[in-house]
Amino acid sequence: MGAAGAQDAQQVDVAVVGAGFAGLYLLIRLRRAGFTAVALDTADDVGGTWYWNRYPGARCDIQTTDYSYTFDPELESAWHWSEKYATQPEILRYLGFVADRYDLRRDIRFGTKVLTATWDEAAQRWLLTTDNGKPVSCRYYIMASGCLSAPKPPEIDGVGDFKGEIYFTGRWPHDGVELAGKRVAVIGTGSSGVQSIPKIAEQAARLTVFQRTPNFAFPAHNGPSPADRVAALEKDRADYRAQARMSLTGVPLERATEFSWQLSEAERRQRFEKALAAGDLVAMLSQLWADQGGDLEGNALASDLLRERIRSIVKDPETAEALTPRDHPFGSKRPCLETDYYATFNRPNVTLVNLRQEPIQAITASGIKTDRRSFDLDVIVFATGFDAMTGAITSVHPIAGRGGKSISDVWASGPKTYLGLTVAGFPNLFMITGPGSPSVFSNMVVSIEQHADWVVDCLMAMREAGFTAIEATEAAQAGWARHMADCSQLTLHRLANTWYTGANVPGKAPGLMPYPGGVGPYRTICDEVVSRGMLGFTLSGPNGAAQCDDGEIVRLQPDVRLVLNMLADLNLPPLESFGAEGARGFVAQFNATRPAGRPVGEVLDGTLAGADGPLPYRLYRPATPGPHPIVVYFHGGGWVLGDAQSDDPFCRDMCRRSGMIFVSVGYRHAPEHRFPAAAEDGYAALRWIGEHAAELGGRPGPLLVAGWSAGGNIAAVTCQLARDRGGPSIAGQLLVNPVTDCTFDRPSYVENATGYFLTRSLMYWFWDLYCSPADRTDPRASPLRGKLEGLPAAFVVTCEFDPLRDEGIAYAEALAAAGVPVEQLQAGGHFHSSFTMVDVVATGVDGRAKMAEALRRFAEVEEAMPKAAE
């Protein structure tokens, strides 16, 4: 559109696409903030997705006490939901009620499709052409078009040949469809299929369901809103809503804290039945046990109970098996709430066709032909879903940003956003619940309100500061992509082909599109962007006004960030201020709050001969038949703290992953036993274990040595002493965040001096208690100072946010220079305790798997291990 078109355009501060939950709330906020605004929607009235999705059985799957606006307590008091899960007509009435209450329709152009949106660099405005009425010129352009608003077209040959009726659940006729006495096919068993199939079966003479991929579903138990939920809301509405905003899902339900292996089978079944009776999507996804969402073994226990339920309802075993999901973990695809869905397949007028065994060849004039048979039909219903999230933006109209750059081209290999709100190269363009934000992983209304609030608050702050344009930087956008990838490792979504990843659309670049890190954590990140001066954004205005604070908003792994924030909130005094005994007590108390370690074949406590008296040890034996290679392990704690319990979860996990015996050695501690007590105990323990390997169940041959932190120091020293003192033979050493030198002038000591639990001052304290300055250059204290030739192969782990990072890297590099085979794992985004906080820092799983693989290579163990829990 040229200059003349811009002059003829409707001039507003902000243009919004969409008049659903997001569009309506934006209009309210923008109007209150003093911005002129217009919303454009192809529909004839408000409602967004709830205007179009009118198929039989259409309901929300978040309880209506939560699936409601929260910005106005008076609105909440003025509207009362009739059911726990409202039907589409009631939700549509609610949105109409909101539009009337706030007089929003006067700012909405209905029946209007945006044809193009183009950024005008000279005018610093967006220019929109439409198919109905004037074009629009706006300073800011906001896509509030929803995540599931672009129906996915059929991918079956012959659709145009069918002589009967064709309907799409996402574009159901507003005056309904008469199905009585007709032969109906439903293609697809996602959410709309699960909701509509029982209703259609009640009407149709014959219903044939064509299913490619079964989904997990459980009963909604719809009815009045649960009394306990209503009571919790009414007791303290503000607190209830605040909890929702900071929760992981946007619904204030406490998550399970016990892990599956801590519960008996009876206890797990009891929890499952309780969640089943609740009929709540969030409860089933989060309240069974703590490891159901990110661990394959924990998830399998939940999946098996759901599969068992399907078999108990569906009478025909072949049909039951076809309806049973086996290709994805529970929750990795969005589960469905169902009402009589499985029971419907017991009806005599309902047939299930398993497209995995019997694919459709074509749609014909009279029906559907598979590779085995033909079905004569009067009606075909496509419940085939949407081109989710990105399609809701790119399919609305072409969007051309700076230099004419197309957003479709920019997203050709997957969506690129900053915070799911903005895209580099597209100034003043905002997306509500766009890809890269919690969106469909959350209660959408909570996420919509947070996004709309953030955007409008941003526009108000820009106006106040004299800026008129805002744009994400490429560096911030790339950093957000890395953070998204890190977050995906916390879930099992990466293991399923779903619309979350775009796998339902042929040719669409794969990748997890919603932000899986949680609603509350995401909110704090967005707030931090603002508090740090709009980090990652370039702002500009008239007369050369400009501001840019570039960088990544999250560099820590997502779970590390949560752990460190939790520790910061405790506002604890420095550990060294407790004194040695007090610090030991605190650490023991802290360790008692951790998840219990996972089961192994056997755990035995014993004593061995140390350098100056007996030492305790704890042995972890795998469940697999022996004999096993033995790993001699030394715990962390700065030579001052720790015992067998300190690193118990880590030893259990590594025993399981490696298939090896771990013997965790309890060496003498400073200040009662100063240098070289710990080093000499380490070597004495190694000798004793080597001499008693057979009776410990060990495999003949060299031992392996491992340690974390100060234990990594002892492990490295022990390898040097074994070489110099005639054995025993060591096949390899695993050094995790090891102390290797006594100097504090490396960059990591400066960069990570505070804020990451292990501090520079704490390391000073450890060194002072353990070793006098005169002794610190002794290789038994600082192994980096020793002779490194002839040492066993090493796997050295360092973490980005650890004072010890650089000396660990220096040791690995020095080993390599001395001709020692060495591998490094430099763990980005992790801190000193990441890998030992098993089942707390879940993003450490991949690192521990690599450690176990290295140990097996060192021991020349060739047979494959069963995949450990993730």
Protein Blocks (a to p, Z undefined) as FASTA:
>chain_A
ZZklmmmpccdfbdcedjdfklmmmmmmmmmnopacddddfbfbehijmlmmmcghiacf
bdfklmccfkbmklmmmpccfbfbdcfklmmmmmmmmmmmnopmlmccehiacfbdcddf
klopacdddfedjddddfbdcdfebjblcccddfbehklmpmbdcddfklccfkbpafeh
iacddedjdfklmmmmmmmmmmmmbdcdddfbdcddddfkiadddfklmmmmmmmmmlmm
mmmmmmmnopacdddfbdfklpcfklmmmmmmmmmmnopaklmmmmmbmklmmpfklmmm
mmmmmmmmmmmmmmblklmmmmpcfkbcehjaccdddehklmmmmpfkbccddfklmccf
bdcfklccdfkbccddfbdcdfebjaehjlmmmmmpccddehhiafklmmmnopcdehhl
acehiahiacehiahiaklmpcfklmmmmmmmmmmmmmmmmmmnopabdcddfklmmmmm
mmmmmmmmmpmklmpccfknopmpghiacddfbdcebjklmmmmmmmmmmnopghiacdd
eehiacddeddfblbdfklmmmmmmmmmnopacfklnojmlmmmmmmmmmmmpccddddf
bdcddddddfbocddddddddfbdcdddddddddehehmgccfklmmmmmmmmmmmnopa
cddddddddfklgcfklmmmmmmmmmmmmmmmmmnopaedddddddehjlmmmmmmmmmm
mmmnopaadfbdcdehiafbfbfkbfklmmmmgonlpafklmmmmmmmmpcfklmmpmkl
mmmlmcfehiacddddddfblfklmmmmmmmmmmmmnopacdddddehiafklmmmghkl
mmlmmmmmmmmmmmmmmnopabdcddddZZ
